[in-house]
Amino acid sequence: MAFLKLSYFGAISIGNPPQSFTVVFDTGSSNLWVPSIYCSQQPCETHHRFNLSKSSTYYSKNQDVSIQYGTGSMTGILGYDTVRISNINIHNQEFGGFFSYVKFDGILGMGYPSLAASGATTVFENLVSQHLVDEPLFSVYLTRQDGASGSEIVFDGIDSSHYTGQIHWVPITREAYWQILIDRVTINGQVVACSGGCPAIVDTGTSLLVGPSTPINTIQQYIGATPPQYTINCKNLYNMPNVVFTINGVDFPLPPQAYTLQSTYNNQRSCMSGFGVTGGSLWILGDVFIGEYYSIFDVGNNRVGLAKAA
């Protein structure tokens, strides 16, 4: 499910009997978090909260855990219970507490185990070790219409109806985030960023496509985005250039319709750049990129597959 093309979330349940939550399936982190009934702060009260006393299969070893996200930090205690995703039951899954002013209840991290706080076992590790998937990979399809349904994460394969053409495989350069190498970024054949290659992560938990300030500002100038909000004249969309990311020798062009965020309010259409600035050196290929390219996260072979989304 998409919310204004800025966040994507899905339903899971925890415990016996099941307690339901909406979570972001986030390849940029590796822990599962939901709010606890013991969180009485105002942000928690706006979400579903897990009541451990109502689950017959919950247990805890009283292990404290803390984690830092780009939008803030949280602390809690690791617990263990049955997690259900669609028709899959994952037993003894570790999870902790989480809260925020967002449309979803929690986060289900899909990054590598080395990224997990307190050494927690990831959901996908348990899917594999409990023989709940035939193939150790998952794939993500994101719709890009405002409020549209149809986005999908498949935990055991590839949905060929969601892409066209060939799947291009890209090796992972560091097993923490889903980190790869961008060869270069070009506009109208001109290199505008990453001339000698630069590291990037494929991150379903980041809305925009972000990078260091200097190259991102260059891209904003090329596409005609006006600071400080980097607004775009909607009438110029069909005259704006493609921004081409070359990855493992293959060009992945982003057309203006992909990198421009469009919204309508009171019958007035507004357009805004989908590029943003990160605080570090990593580029983050967030939902702006993944919406254009069906993404396959192959844990078994440490690679990402990218294909044109259908």
N, C-alpha and C positions, 0 to 999 in steps of 0.2 A: 504493500500500500504506500502511495506517495502522499506527502503533505506539502503542497506548494513547491514541489520539486526540491525541497530543502532537507527533507528527512524521509527515510524509508523504514518502516517497521512492520513487524509481524507478530502473530500470536504464539505463545507457548503456555504451558501450565507446569506447576511445580507442586509436588506433594500428593498424598492420598488421604481424602479425596482431592482432586485437582483444584488448584487455585490459579486463576488465569491472569496473564500479564501480556502487555505489548512491549516488545523489545526491538532495539536496533541490532541487526546482524552486522557487526562491526569488524572488518578485517584489519583495522588499525589498533586493536587491543585483543587481549586473550582471556579475560575473566568474564564470568557471568555474574551480574549484579541485579538485584531487585530490591525495592524498599522493604524494610522490616516493620512489623507492627509496633516495634519498640521505638521507632523513629517518630517523635511527636512534633518535630519542626514543621513549619507551615508547608514547605515544598512537598514533604512526604504525604501530607493530608490530601493533596490533589491527585494522588495516584493510588492504584491498588497496592496493598501492603501484605507481605507474606506473614501469616499467622502460624508460627511453628507448632503451637500447641494443638492446632487443628489437623495436623498431618501425622498419621500413624507411622510413617516411615522416615521422619526427619530425625537426624542426630547431629551432634556437634562435638568437636574436640576442643572447643573454646580457644581456637587459634585466632589471634588478632590479625587483621590485614589492613593495609592502606594502599591506595593507588592514586596516581596523579594523571588527570586527563588535561587536554588543552583548555577545557572550559572550567576546570576546577578539580578539587580532590575530594576523596571520601575515605572514611574509615568504617570498619565493621568487624564482624566475626564470621569466619568461614563455617558454613553448614553443609550438610549432605542430604540429598533427597532425590526422588525420581523426577526427572524432567521429561516432559512430553513435547515433541515438535511434530505437528501433524499426527501421523499414526506411529511414530517412533517413540519408544520408551527407553530412556537412558537412566540406568540405575546408579545410585551412589554418586551423583554429580555434585561437585563442589560449587558453592555460590556464596555471595555475600550481599551486604546491603548497599543501596545506592539511591540517591534522590536528586532531582533537578527540576527547574522550571521548563519542562519540555512536554511534548505531546505524548511521549511514550513513558512506560514505567521503568525500564531498565535497559541494560546493554548485554548482549551475548557476543563475547569476543571470539573472533574467528582467526586471530593471528597465530603465530607459532608459539609453542610452549615456553620458549625462553623469554617471552614477553609477559608471561603470567605472573602477577604479584603473588608473593608467598608460595611460589612453586605449585600453585593450584593446577590440577589436571583440567585441561580444556575440554569443552563439550565435544569437539571433533576428535580429540584423542580417545575419549570414551566411546564415541560412535564406532571408531575403528577397533579398539580393543575388545568391545562387547559384540563384535561381528554384526553390527547393525547396518553396515554399508558394504556393498560388494567392491566398490572402488574407492580408494582414499583420495577423493577429490570432491569439490562442490563448485557450483556455477551460479552466477548472478546475472539476472536480467532486470533492468530498471526502465520503467516507462517514464516519459518526460513531460506528459501533459499535466497541467495543474490538477491536483486532487485525483488523478487517475488511478484506477486499480489495475492489476495485471502484472505488477512487478513480482519477481519470483526468485527464490533461492532453492536450488536442487542439491540435496546432500549426497546424492549417490549417482552422479552422472551428468550428462550434457543434454539439454533440450534443443534438438536441431531445429525446432520451429522458431526459435528466438534469434537465429543468426543466418546470414547468407554468406556464400563464398567460403574461403579457406580459413581454418584456425591457424593463427601464427603463434608459435610457442616461444616464450621468453624465459631464459634461466633466472632463477633467484640468485641475487648476489650476496644476500645476508638473511639468515633465517631468524627473523624476529618479527618485524613487519614483513609484508609481502613486497620486498625491496628488489627493484630491477634497475637497469641502466638505460637512461635516455641518451641516444647518440647525439641528437641536436634538435633544435626547434627552429623552423623556418616559416617565413611569410613571403609569398611571391618569390620564392627561390632564395631569399636573403636569410642568412643565419641570424636569428635574433636572440638566441639563448643556447646554452649547453654546447658551445662550439667544440669543446674537448670531451664531451660526455658529462653527465651528471646523474647522481643517484636520485631515485624516485620510489615512492611506494604507491601501490594500488589500494585505495582505502575507501570502502563503502561507507564509512562513518564520517567522511568529510564531504560537505555539500559542494564546495567549489573546486576548481582546479587551482592550486596555489603553489607559489614558488618564492624564491628570494626577491627582495624589493626591486633591485635594479632591472633584471630581465622582465619581471612582471610589468613594471612601469613602461618599459619599452613596448611590450605587447599592447598595453592599454593605449598607447599613443598610436600604434599602427592600426588598431581597430576603431579608433575615434571615440574611446570612452572618456568621458569628462569627469575629472575629480571635483569634489572629494568623494562623491558616491559612485563615481564611474558609471554614470548614466550613458545610455546610447539612444540616438535618435532612431525610433522604431522604423521610420521610413527608409533608413539606410541599410537595412538588413541584407537586401539582395545585392548591394554594391560593396559589401565588406569582404575582406579576404578570408580564406581558410587559414587556420593556424595548424601547421603540420608538425606532428611529433614523430620523429624517426626513432624506432625502437628495435634493436637487434636487426638492423638493416632494412626494416619495413616501414613505409610511411603510413601514419595514422592521422589523416586530416580531420580537423574539427571545423565544420562549416559554421557560419554565423548563427544559424538556427540552433546549433548545439551549445555554443559557448555564451549565448545571450539568454538571460533569465527574463521571461516575459510574464506580465501579470496585468489583470484588468480590474479596475475598481471604479464604480459609478460610471461604467461605460467608457472609462478612460484607460487606454493601454499605455503601459510604461515598460521600458526595457533597461536592463542593467547588465553590466559585464559579469560573466561567470568566473572571471579570474580574480584571484586574491593573493595577498602577501602572507607568507609564513614567517615565523620568527627564527627559523633555522635555515640550514643549507639544503635540506631535503625538499624536492618537489613532491607534491601530493596529487596524484591523479584521482580526484574524488568523483562524486556522482556526475558532474558535468562530462567527464571523460567516459565513465562506465555506462552512462546512458546511451552513448554513441557506439560503444564497443562491448558486446557480450563478453563477460570475463569469467574465465575458468581457473580455479585455484587448485592446482594439482599438488597435493601434499606428498604423494608417493614419489613423484619425480622432481620435486622442488622447482616448479616452473609455473608460469601464468600463461594461459591461452587467451588470445584476443581475436575476436571476429566481429565483422560489421553487424550491429544489431538489426534485427528484422522489424 
